[in-house]
Amino acid sequence: MNGDIAIAGEPARIEAQTVNGKIEIDASCAHVDAQTVGGRIVIRGAQGDLTAATVGGRIQVTGGKFERVRLSSVSGTIDFGGELAGKATFEGESHAGDIVLHLPDGVSADFDVSTFSGDIDNDFGPTGARREYGPGRELTFSTGDGDARVRLSTFSGDVQLTKKAQAESER
């Protein structure tokens, strides 16, 4: 309830929940589900299927190749550095935080990005256009063959899509 959680090793599955603590996972694991209310979530080395949610903390992910990712935060930044498998799905949502994705230069995905009162910065090509009606920005584009699906949405945060250096991608 009021403590931190730290997990390491090679478990088959991780489910971690706390109310007022941080979650730190440093594990090679194919299924991770981490949830906290008042703390941050740090995940390193995971791959496969990832779900992470926090109300008042940051989510930071560095890992391998993911097939399904669902990240949500109410008031913290989401910072993801990993790769997307062929037909991967990625959903990132924050109410009052930024969303930052560090993806390999050759990522093949369809992107659908929106923010109500933030900016969109995209190293992969087009920038976000203002919505025709009302405030906010939207951006829809594809890279490669558009294999994976990436959906990002924030109400009052910025969205940043950056290219990972090739050496970083191979680690």
N, C-alpha and C positions, 0 to 999 in steps of 0.2 A: 504494500500500500504506500508507504512513505520511504522506500529505499531504492537504491540503484540496482541495476541488473547488469552483470558482465558475463558474456558467454564466449568461449573460445573452443577450438577443436574442429572436429568433422562430424557433427551430428547430422542425421538424416533430415530432421525437421526441427524448427525452432518456433515456439510461440511464447512471446514475452510480453507481459503487461504490468504496468505500475501506474500509480496515480501521481505522486510527487517525486519522481526520481528519473534519472537518465537511464537509457538503455544503450549499452555498448556491446556490439557483436563483432567479433573478429573470427569468423568461421567459414570454412568451405562447406556451404550448405545449399541444397537445391530448393528448399522451401522455408521462407522466413516470414513471420507475421509478428510485427512489433507495434505496441500501442502504449502511449503515455499521455497524461493530461498536462502536467506541469514541467516536463523535462525534455531534453533533447534526445534524439536517436542518432547513433553513429553505427553504420554497418559497413564492414570491410570484408572482402573475400567471398561474398555470397554470389549466387547465380540462380538462374531458373525462374522461380516464382517468388515475388516479393510484394508484401503489403506492409506499409508503415503509415501510422497516423499519430498526430500530436495536436494538442490544442494550443499550448503556449511555448513550444520549443522548435528548434531547428531540426531538420532531417538532412543527414549527410550520408551519401552512399557512394562507395567506390567498390567496384567488383568486376566480375567477369561478364559473361553473356547471359542476358535475361530474355525469357520468353513472355513473361507477364509481370508488369509493374503497376502498382496502385499506391500513390503517395498523396497524403493530404495533410494540410496544416491550416489552423485557423489564423495564427498570428506569427508564424515563424517561416524562415526561408527553407525552401527545398533545394538541395544541391546534389545533383546526380552525376556520377562519372562512371559509366559502364558502356557495354555494347548491347545492341538489340539483335536477337536471333532473327532468322528469316521472316517469319510471320508474327513477330512479337506484337503485343499491345502494351502501350504505356499511357497511363492516365495520371496526370499531376494536377492537383487543385489546391489553391490557397486563397483564403479570404483577404488577409492583410499582410501577406509576405511575398517575397520574390520567389521566382522559380528559375533555377539555373541548370541547364543540361550541358554536359561536356560529352560530346559524342565523336566517334571517329570520323575523319574526313569523308570516307567512302560509305557512310550510312545510307541504307536504302529504305526510305520511309515516306509515308504521307503525313504531313503535319497540319494540325488544326489548332491555332493558338488564338486566345482572346484575353483581353484585359479591359476592365471598365475604366480605371483611372491611372493606368501605368503605361510604360513604354515597352516596345518589343525591339530587341537587338538581336540580329540574326547573322551569324558568320557564314551561313549556308546559302545566302542569296537575298531574296526580296525582304524588304522591311515591312512592318505592319502598317496597314492603311487605316485611316480614321473610319469609323462606322458611318454609314450614310445617314442614319437617324440616331441622334443621341451621342453621348460621349463614348470614349473607349477606342480601342484598336483591335483589329482582327488580322489574321494572316493564315492563309491556306496555301501550301506549296508541297512539292514532292522532290525527293532526291533519289537518284538511282532509278530502280524500277518501282519504287513505292511499296516495297514488301511489307514493312512493319507499319503500324498505326500509332501515331503519337498525338494525344489530345492534352492540351495544357490550358488552364483557365485560372485567372486570378482576378479578384475584385479590385484591390487597391495596391497591387504590387507590380513590379516589372517582370518581364520574361526575357531571359538571355539564353540564346542557343550558341554554344561555342564549339569549335573544332578542337578535339584532343590531338596533341602531337603524336606522330606515329610511334615514337619510342614509348610514350605513355600507354598507348593502346595495346602494345605487345607485352606489357608487364603482367 
